[in-house]
Amino acid sequence: MANKEQVDFIRKEAKRGKSANQIQRDLRAHHMGMRRQKLLEYVRKFKGKSAKVESQRYTPIKYRKHVFVASRKMIAVYGSVNWQSRRVQMYGSGHDLYEAMMLVSKYPPSKRFLTASAGNIASYPDEYLDIDERWDEHPRAESR
Amino acid sequence: MKGGMNIQEQKADKSVIIGDWSKDTVRLDFDDTSLNKVKYWAFIALKWFHLDGFVILRSSIKTHNVYFKGKIVQKYSEGSYLIIFNRKVKWDLNFRIMSWVAIQSHIQSLKDYVLMQGIKGSSTTRCGCKGEKPSPKIVFKYGEQNGQIAKFLEIRNFIKNFERKGRE
């Protein structure tokens, strides 16, 4: 935690337009050194900037976490059945998502509005989809 | 074979629309609006809410003729455009931004779009084809593109590949 003096000092320096590195140097010179992570949080707050979304990109390669996470995709499939709009919102990745999209683009959902994981739809299509019905030839649903 | 259905025998149907949905991406849908007006509102929202960057996609375009004594004196085009912003936000802020732009711009179709997103509790944009209309094309980019825009483009590629392979 930073004390009041440190916070006031950072606010003053940030208002002057100094960079985080310069502020850190000045803090050290005034014997008020602090953790960089905390300092950056305050600098961002006083400058009104948000943290970078892809923080890994700005981290040196040797400190990066090498964990592969398959990005979860969120896909909506919509159209109409007997002029009534129906919509499936699914999430997942890879083969499950592809299979679920194949099924849903053929068979409409049994409910008018369905949100489910792609894995579940691909594994248990009978529970989520109406096998006896088909989507209308020309979708009436708008692009929203 | 899964759940009694043979996946290999099926082919994707052209009668559905495929899109990308999420709660944390700010999206705006401008129907029948000029590109300049869309850019204007994109920049206003970007500056006002610190949204890092945006991309504008054109989903369709219409050309109108202005006639005078049976002759065309002027042509102007209006299109349907989608804006995707780069910054990740929570749903309440997302809805606040969409509503703010809809109210300020006085565009009825945008107001309808925002209301619909509010009912669903998430925002959606079309990525695939819709009947004869092709998938939306990128027409303008500004600012950072590494956050939600990168995610959106990844999903867009996935959908395009799906449509290409599934509908062959």
Chai-1 contact restraints between the chains, C-beta under 6 A:
chainA,res_idxA,chainB,res_idxB,connection_type,confidence,min_distance_angstrom,max_distance_angstrom,comment,restraint_id
A,V53,B,K88,contact,1.0,0.0,6.0,A-B,restraint_1
A,V53,B,G147,contact,1.0,0.0,6.0,A-B,restraint_2
A,E54,B,N146,contact,1.0,0.0,6.0,A-B,restraint_3
A,K73,B,I155,contact,1.0,0.0,6.0,A-B,restraint_4
A,M74,B,W21,contact,1.0,0.0,6.0,A-B,restraint_5
A,M74,B,S22,contact,1.0,0.0,6.0,A-B,restraint_6
A,A76,B,G19,contact,1.0,0.0,6.0,A-B,restraint_7
A,A76,B,W21,contact,1.0,0.0,6.0,A-B,restraint_8
A,A76,B,T124,contact,1.0,0.0,6.0,A-B,restraint_9
A,V77,B,V16,contact,1.0,0.0,6.0,A-B,restraint_10
A,V77,B,I18,contact,1.0,0.0,6.0,A-B,restraint_11
A,Y78,B,I17,contact,1.0,0.0,6.0,A-B,restraint_12
A,G79,B,S15,contact,1.0,0.0,6.0,A-B,restraint_13
A,G79,B,V16,contact,1.0,0.0,6.0,A-B,restraint_14
A,Q89,B,W21,contact,1.0,0.0,6.0,A-B,restraint_15
A,E99,B,I7,contact,1.0,0.0,6.0,A-B,restraint_16
A,M101,B,F162,contact,1.0,0.0,6.0,A-B,restraint_17
A,M102,B,Q10,contact,1.0,0.0,6.0,A-B,restraint_18
A,S105,B,A12,contact,1.0,0.0,6.0,A-B,restraint_19
A,S105,B,D13,contact,1.0,0.0,6.0,A-B,restraint_20
A,S105,B,V16,contact,1.0,0.0,6.0,A-B,restraint_21
A,K106,B,Q10,contact,1.0,0.0,6.0,A-B,restraint_22
A,K106,B,D13,contact,1.0,0.0,6.0,A-B,restraint_23
A,Y124,B,G3,contact,1.0,0.0,6.0,A-B,restraint_24
A,P125,B,G3,contact,1.0,0.0,6.0,A-B,restraint_25
A,P125,B,M5,contact,1.0,0.0,6.0,A-B,restraint_26
A,D126,B,G3,contact,1.0,0.0,6.0,A-B,restraint_27
A,W135,B,D13,contact,1.0,0.0,6.0,A-B,restraint_28
A,W135,B,S15,contact,1.0,0.0,6.0,A-B,restraint_29
A,W135,B,V16,contact,1.0,0.0,6.0,A-B,restraint_30
A,D136,B,S15,contact,1.0,0.0,6.0,A-B,restraint_31
A,E137,B,S15,contact,1.0,0.0,6.0,A-B,restraint_32
A,P139,B,S15,contact,1.0,0.0,6.0,A-B,restraint_33
A,P139,B,I17,contact,1.0,0.0,6.0,A-B,restraint_34
A,S143,B,R126,contact,1.0,0.0,6.0,A-B,restraint_35
A,R144,B,Y113,contact,1.0,0.0,6.0,A-B,restraint_36
A,R144,B,M116,contact,1.0,0.0,6.0,A-B,restraint_37
